[in-house]
Amino acid sequence: MNRKQKNTFLKMLRYVPRHEALESRSLLAVMSGDSPFQNPLDANDLNCDGSESPADALIAINALNSGISGQLTGRFAPPSLDGHVKGAISSFMDVDGDGQLSPGDALQIINAINSGRHGSPGSDLPTTDQQPDAPGTDAQLLDLSHGFAKVRAAINTDGDVDVFQVAPTKSELNVALFSGGGGAMSVTIVDTAGTTLGTASTQTGDHHPAKTNVSVDSGKTYYLVVKADPGVTGQYGLAVLNFDEQEFPPITDSPLGTDIHGDTTATATALMFDHGHVHVASNIDAAGDMDMFQITAVDGKLAVEADAQFPLSVTVTDSTGKILASLTGSERHLEVSNVAAGTYYVSIAAANGTDTGAYELNVVNVALPIDDNPGDGDHHGLPTPQNIFAKLDADRDGAVSLTEFKAGVPLGKTMLADHVFANWDTDHSGTLSIDEFVAGLKSLPPFMHHHADDALAALLITSDLR
């Protein structure tokens, strides 16, 4: 190390952050080759701010000073799972991609800085499109046999779409998309039937990854579809992680064994909806434990999703104790259509009465517009696609503009509306025809057996639960 490099090191020794290691267990222990602790777009950009700077070297140096060195796999969960599981580190630390943290990682960043190379990685990718534009057998297969794969590619031209295929061997698929920040890009996970399972979008000017996590079936084929907003091109990176739930303990609202939720309506925990959605991550703390939650719903639809490593029993009751819906065993979803405004209760317990452990609960309450022809077809009082299209088409010109679309989606999430609209506008005309609108509805993820025409509920579920 020369004097200039040494001085740079000394100036950056300021504070030492602490990282909580996972319990001793075999986590992705056979992972080799590509490292999930390396930024797939720019290995030197540890904090994902879009540039290579002393702050990146400082992350590695502080981690080394705190005693974190050597093998990262098995000790920490990768950054793509930050906020989703315990033990996940918030920054990338593996610069050279060997799966370890060493002084060489910090030195590589410092050498890059001293050489005058800053910013995004060099344009060393092909300038012509290398990936197909639609799912199919010709899509590049990403090898997940070791639990992880990464991609660095580019949206070469305006409107370009890149598609990759994966065949997971485990039950959870986490995909993180990294872009250069010059414009919004998205990655969507679809199955062979074309059903959307999850989607994530980066924001213009933001270099931090967009992440989505979905449950998958081992051995089946899935596709990762990468696209960009109109006029946006440039490099991107994908980090694809395949794991089982038991490999990483989820983040819960209390430690296992600490029962903080009551088991009766009198002691139920009150949940507050945010844009019609509320999420709980907690534990069945002991054999026979049941958690009860109170919700205040508006007229519309009530949907519940529950998941754990063991079968659950979930029940929805009204204020009189009448059971409105329930699920037991391997089911994950239930819904109650046409609920009246009022107080309801959701209870959750282990199906066999003895299992314990973490669970996740999502509850959605969406106000639905009134169907003027409740007896029309098989919609059971819910609006048809034509009804919804007509309501959105405010100027009655036979097409729905982006402005009209946003006005009709009560989410308060402009980026989601932009993304959904762009996906549905297949002819890139800037408006949605009735055919594009109906096709878009059919592409929404099958969260429960909801009516495909329930656009507002489906869009809400798409944004918050996937």
Summary of the structure (lengths in Angstrom):
residues: 466
radius of gyration: 24.0
end to end distance: 47.3
largest distance: 82.0
contacts: 1500
relative contact order: 0.10
helix: 18%
strand: 31%
